[in-house]
Amino acid sequence: MEQRAFIARLRQRKIRWWTEEHPGVHGPSACHALLHWDDPDERWKCCPFWQRKLSNKWNGREFARRCGARVPELYWSGRDVEAVPFETLPRHYVVRSTSGSRAKNVLLMAGEKNLLDERTYTREQVNRYRLKTVA
């Protein structure tokens, strides 16, 4: 497929999936509900554009589990960043929000160093970073 045609197709899909209203189909915001791997098919495939649920990283992870794929161990999940159990985390870990793309809202930590930006972060700075990404 020619590059311009492919880009046009992606743009049309974005409009169709995320901005257009469709008779009898709920709006895109209804697809932001957090799901669990063992939720019934009706919750996962609630509308013709159910795949948009997978743009949420949590749902993408749970869908992978649902399909039998191996996923990395999850050490902590939640909104209260003050509750992150840093003392139990391994030396290398990833911090990411449920939204964002292209490594936005992501810290790839090796001790106190973020390998993505080569900067050092204290636990407090990691928490502040997380607070910015969930606000």
TORTORMI-45526 format. One line per field, with one value per residue (C-alpha): residue in three letters; y, x, z. Coordinates in steps of 0.2 Angstrom, whole numbers. Each point is the difference from the previous one (the first is absolute). Layout:
<atoms>
aa = c(ala, ...)
c2 = c(Y, ...)
c1 = c(X, ...)
c3 = c(Z, ...)
</atoms>
This chain:
<atoms>
aa = c(met, glu, gln, arg, ala, phe, ile, ala, arg, leu, arg, gln, arg, lys, ile, arg, trp, trp, thr, glu, glu, his, pro, gly, val, his, gly, pro, ser, ala, cys, his, ala, leu, leu, his, trp, asp, asp, pro, asp, glu, arg, trp, lys, cys, cys, pro, phe, trp, gln, arg, lys, leu, ser, asn, lys, trp, asn, gly, arg, glu, phe, ala, arg, arg, cys, gly, ala, arg, val, pro, glu, leu, tyr, trp, ser, gly, arg, asp, val, glu, ala, val, pro, phe, glu, thr, leu, pro, arg, his, tyr, val, val, arg, ser, thr, ser, gly, ser, arg, ala, lys, asn, val, leu, leu, met, ala, gly, glu, lys, asn, leu, leu, asp, glu, arg, thr, tyr, thr, arg, glu, gln, val, asn, arg, tyr, arg, leu, lys, thr, val, ala)
c2 = c(0, 17, 10, 15, -12, -9, 17, 5, -17, 3, 17, -6, -14, 12, 11, -15, -8, 15, 15, -6, -4, -16, -4, -13, 0, 8, 13, -3, 5, -15, -10, 6, -11, -11, -18, -16, -15, -11, 12, -7, 3, 12, 12, -1, 0, 12, 9, 0, 10, -10, 0, 18, -7, -7, 18, -1, -9, -9, -7, -4, -10, -9, -4, -8, -10, -5, -6, -11, 12, 1, 17, 8, -1, 14, 7, 13, 9, 14, 19, 4, 2, 3, -19, -6, -13, 5, -11, -15, 4, -8, 10, 2, 4, 10, 14, 4, 7, -8, 13, 8, -7, 0, -1, 15, -2, -14, -2, -14, -1, -8, 4, 18, 3, 2, -9, 10, 18, -5, 10, -5, 0, -2, -9, 17, 6, -17, 4, 18, -6, -13, 14, 10, -14, -5, 18)
c1 = c(0, 7, 5, -12, -14, 5, 1, -17, -7, 7, -8, -17, 1, 4, -15, -11, 5, 3, -11, -15, -16, -9, -18, -2, 18, 6, 13, 19, 0, -10, 15, 12, -7, 13, -2, 6, 6, -14, -14, -13, 1, -15, 11, 14, -9, -14, 0, 6, 16, 4, 18, 2, 0, 17, 8, -1, 16, -9, -13, 13, 9, -15, -5, 17, -3, -17, 7, 13, 15, 14, 1, 13, -3, -10, 8, -13, -15, -11, -3, 8, 18, 5, -4, 12, 11, 17, 8, -7, 4, 14, 15, -7, -18, -11, -13, -13, -18, -14, 0, 13, 11, 17, 8, -9, -5, 13, 15, 12, 9, 17, 2, -3, 5, -14, 8, -11, 6, 16, -5, 0, -17, -2, -16, -8, 4, -7, -16, -1, 3, -15, -11, 3, -5, -16, -6)
c3 = c(0, -4, 15, -3, -2, 16, 9, -6, 5, 18, 1, -6, 13, 14, -5, -2, 17, 11, -6, -10, 8, -6, 2, 13, 5, 16, -1, 2, 18, 5, -7, 14, 13, 8, -3, 7, -10, 5, -3, -12, -19, 1, 11, -12, -17, 5, -17, -18, 6, 15, -4, 6, 17, -3, -1, 19, 5, 15, -12, -13, 13, 6, -18, -3, 16, -6, -16, 9, -3, 13, 8, 11, 19, 7, 17, 4, -8, 7, 0, 17, -5, 18, 3, -13, 10, -6, 13, -8, -18, -9, -5, -18, -3, -11, 5, -12, -1, -8, -14, -11, -15, -6, 17, 7, 18, 2, 11, -3, 17, 4, 18, 0, -18, -14, -15, -12, 5, 9, 15, 18, 10, 19, 5, 4, -18, -7, 10, -6, -18, 2, 7, -15, -12, 9, 3)
</atoms>
